Amino acid sequence: MQGKDYQSRFQYKNSSGLCSADYIQSVTLNLSLGTEVLWQPEHNISQISFGARYNTNKMIASGRVWNEGAISLSYVQILSEKVSLASEIEYDPPSRYFLSSIGYEYKFREVGFCSLPLNAIYVLLCDLPYIFIEVSQ
């Protein structure tokens, strides 16, 4: 469901039994705040995360924090209509897992191209609040 200044979504994946719901609200013209809830009853897994996104016409910054303490921060610098640079840092204090990635995006006429490290999680921040894409071989 989408309104003028908010977006909400509910998903159920039959194959894994995963249920998720998210909601994001524009607070100002440039700032949006949101939350996401995940539940997988088969494995007794539940998570909640809170996120923020700040964007201007030249940059996009976002952050998320999960209930178990994991943190994800990303930054996209828009150099031109066709070229963007991006970086992301993800840290999970309980497991001491740390991931850092950088990438670029070059938009051809109709198709975009992103250079990303393999097996990395990259945050692509376009028109939606946040879309997580896992890249692997």
C-alpha positions in Angstrom: 0.0 0.0 0.0 1.4 3.4 -0.9 0.2 6.9 0.0 1.5 10.3 -0.7 4.1 10.2 2.1 4.2 6.6 3.3 4.6 3.1 2.0 3.7 -0.2 3.6 4.0 -3.8 2.5 3.3 -7.3 3.8 4.9 -10.4 2.2 4.5 -14.1 2.8 6.8 -16.5 1.1 5.1 -19.9 1.0 8.4 -21.8 0.3 10.1 -20.7 3.5 7.2 -19.6 5.6 8.8 -16.2 6.0 6.4 -13.3 6.9 7.5 -9.8 6.7 5.9 -6.4 7.0 7.5 -2.9 6.6 6.4 0.7 6.9 8.2 3.9 5.9 7.0 7.4 6.5 8.4 10.6 5.1 9.0 13.0 8.0 10.3 15.9 5.9 11.0 16.3 2.2 14.4 14.7 2.6 14.1 12.5 5.7 12.2 9.2 5.9 11.9 6.8 8.9 10.7 3.2 8.8 10.5 -0.2 10.5 10.5 -3.8 9.3 9.3 -7.0 11.1 10.4 -10.5 10.0 9.0 -13.7 11.4 9.7 -17.3 10.3 7.7 -19.6 12.6 9.3 -22.8 11.3 12.7 -21.8 12.6 11.4 -19.7 15.5 13.1 -16.6 14.1 11.9 -13.1 14.5 13.6 -9.7 13.9 12.7 -6.1 13.9 14.7 -3.3 12.4 14.4 0.5 12.3 15.8 2.6 9.5 16.3 6.1 8.4 17.0 7.6 5.0 18.2 11.1 4.2 18.5 12.2 0.6 19.2 15.3 -1.4 19.7 15.7 -5.2 23.4 14.8 -4.8 23.5 12.2 -2.1 21.6 9.5 -0.2 22.5 8.3 3.3 20.7 5.5 5.2 21.1 3.5 8.3 19.4 0.5 9.9 19.6 -1.1 13.3 18.2 -4.6 14.2 16.9 -5.8 17.5 20.0 -8.0 18.1 22.3 -5.0 17.7 23.4 -5.3 14.1 24.0 -2.0 12.3 24.0 -1.2 8.6 25.1 2.2 7.1 25.2 3.2 3.5 26.1 6.3 1.5 25.5 7.0 -2.2 27.1 10.0 -3.9 25.4 11.0 -7.1 28.1 12.4 -9.4 25.9 12.9 -12.5 22.7 11.6 -14.0 24.5 8.5 -15.1 27.2 7.9 -12.5 27.0 7.2 -8.7 29.4 5.9 -6.1 28.3 3.9 -3.1 29.7 2.5 0.1 28.2 0.3 2.8 29.3 -0.9 6.3 27.5 -3.7 8.1 28.5 -4.7 11.6 27.0 -7.3 14.0 28.5 -6.9 17.5 27.3 -10.3 18.9 29.0 -12.3 16.1 31.7 -9.7 15.5 30.8 -9.9 11.8 31.9 -6.9 9.7 31.3 -6.3 6.0 32.4 -3.2 4.0 31.7 -2.8 0.4 32.1 -0.1 -2.2 30.7 0.1 -5.7 29.7 2.3 -8.6 26.7 2.6 -10.9 26.8 3.6 -14.5 23.5 4.0 -16.2 23.4 3.3 -19.9 20.4 4.5 -22.0 17.9 2.0 -20.6 20.0 -0.4 -18.5 22.0 0.3 -15.4 25.2 -1.4 -14.5 26.6 -1.8 -11.0 30.0 -3.1 -10.1 29.9 -4.9 -6.8 32.2 -7.3 -5.0 30.9 -10.9 -5.1 29.3 -12.3 -1.9 28.6 -8.8 -0.6 25.4 -7.2 0.4 24.8 -3.9 -1.4 22.2 -1.4 -0.6 20.7 0.1 -3.8 18.8 3.3 -2.9 16.7 4.4 -5.8 13.1 5.5 -5.6 12.2 3.1 -2.8 13.3 3.5 0.8 15.8 0.7 0.7 16.1 -2.4 -1.4 18.6 -5.1 -0.3 20.2 -7.1 -3.1 22.5 -10.0 -2.3 25.1 -10.6 -5.0 26.7 -14.0 -5.2 28.0 -16.5 -7.7 
